[in-house]
């Protein structure tokens, strides 16, 4: 006799993508619709360290921030169910990529550099965007795009969509993920 159990829906939804792609906004919307908690990597880093991301970069450097980012990701993935808005650069670390991929359904919120630049404005409060914001975003995107592609179970192109439309597409991807 076959297995009559209902399909199992993953209990973790991870949103990946560049800064400005809408991970935090969409993560909150998706979590609200699911009735799950929402955790944001950068907010978790700030709560754990008592310092803002720019302060960590200035006072301790990017390696210290990346270590705090990994610790925040590990803590977030201890929660189930949960929607996690993963910091854009967390994918740079091999160990983080393994954690992300194995934790649940991973959805890449993909955006064109023009969209990202319009959303982040002058890049204030974003240490990696000093100088020419659009150029910095293009350079970061060029490095991270392949990593996002390798990790994502699904991709949502966000450029022409409202946050509500993106959240609906993300939840559709979650429903379509096999157990």
Secondary structure, 3 states (H helix, E strand, C coil): CCCCCCCCCCCEEEEECCCCCCHHHHHHHHHHHHCCEEEEHHHHHHHHHCCCHHHHHHHHCHHHHHHHHHHHHHHHCCCCCEEEECCHHHHHCHHHHHHHHHHCEEEEEECCHHHHHHHHCCCCCCHHHCCCHHHHHHHHHHHHHHHHHHHCCEEEECCCCCHHHHHHHHHHHHHCCCC
